[in-house]
């Protein structure tokens, strides 16, 4: 209140005195001085050291719920919005925060909530990527349960515990997810807009669905120095310089593990995997051709897994050819990554067939004779 009163009084006094500084009128200067003094008085009277809390749940509403909205029907792989069908009570926890100069008195309220989100008509084969407010969200960063929407699914145990067994629906025929204890702090203490990549098989008139009768797959492309590794590998070229070379999805896991998860979800009948591993040939004439492993470059190394194939180190192996200054191929998978891939495939309950493959790395203008025509 003192801020308003003294601000108005200062404006009146400044206007009466007239004049100005640097083109600013006396009334404006008077209002600023009066408001500053009034703010100091308000802080003394009202308690400047009182704890300040922000982010409380008083005005937090559950968005994205609407009774009577149609349930989407999808086929193949599609991105759908999550539709809130149940939400528990918000839990809040005040985390102490220090002020400027180490003084206490501030507090930030963190909110958490458990909710269920309907996706589409079931049954679905599973979900892939997740987005929160348009940004990829790692599934491993949340406590997530997926219900495919078949006619035999049971109520979620959390909903059952909160609502009671007699009041907890199973949502049969509806594919939905339950996110338990979602931390809203990273979303500005609000429920984000959540989208899910849904996989649903097409309805086909056949004795068996194609996804169930495919019994084996080939794991390609067969190149990439660490493409088959389950250990996250950082490719570094110097101190403080590096990037994860085989973790490229929001799952936060290696690309191979993510691919095996997708295989189990999309082709549950596939019981064998042909593990393609490529070496490189250098001549179309079989009598002159040598076959050997190659690397993408010698100026970098996998920090967690140095490249080594058949006793060759990165420094000893040949580099793949280049096009416009970039490697024309991925390098040969290192031996340790191949071993990790075999173990991972076996752990997933599938058989492995080692599939050596030869890629011909012969650049234009090589000058070698063509074994078919004899021309260079």
NORJOMO-V925434 format. One record per helix or strand. SS is the DSSP state (helix for helix, strand for strand). FROM is the first residue (numbers start at 1). TO is the last residue. If there is no record, write none. Layout:
ss=SS from=FROM to=TO
ss=SS from=FROM to=TO
//
This chain:
ss=helix from=2 to=17
ss=strand from=20 to=21
ss=strand from=24 to=25
ss=helix from=26 to=46
ss=strand from=52 to=54
ss=strand from=76 to=81
ss=strand from=83 to=87
ss=strand from=91 to=97
ss=helix from=100 to=102
ss=strand from=106 to=121
ss=strand from=126 to=132
ss=strand from=135 to=137
ss=helix from=139 to=141
ss=strand from=143 to=147
ss=helix from=157 to=163
ss=helix from=165 to=167
ss=strand from=174 to=183
ss=helix from=185 to=187
ss=strand from=194 to=200
ss=helix from=210 to=213
ss=strand from=216 to=219
ss=strand from=234 to=238
ss=strand from=241 to=244
ss=helix from=255 to=266
ss=strand from=272 to=281
ss=strand from=291 to=292
ss=strand from=294 to=295
ss=strand from=301 to=302
ss=strand from=308 to=309
ss=strand from=312 to=313
ss=strand from=318 to=319
ss=strand from=322 to=323
ss=strand from=326 to=327
ss=helix from=335 to=347
ss=strand from=351 to=360
//
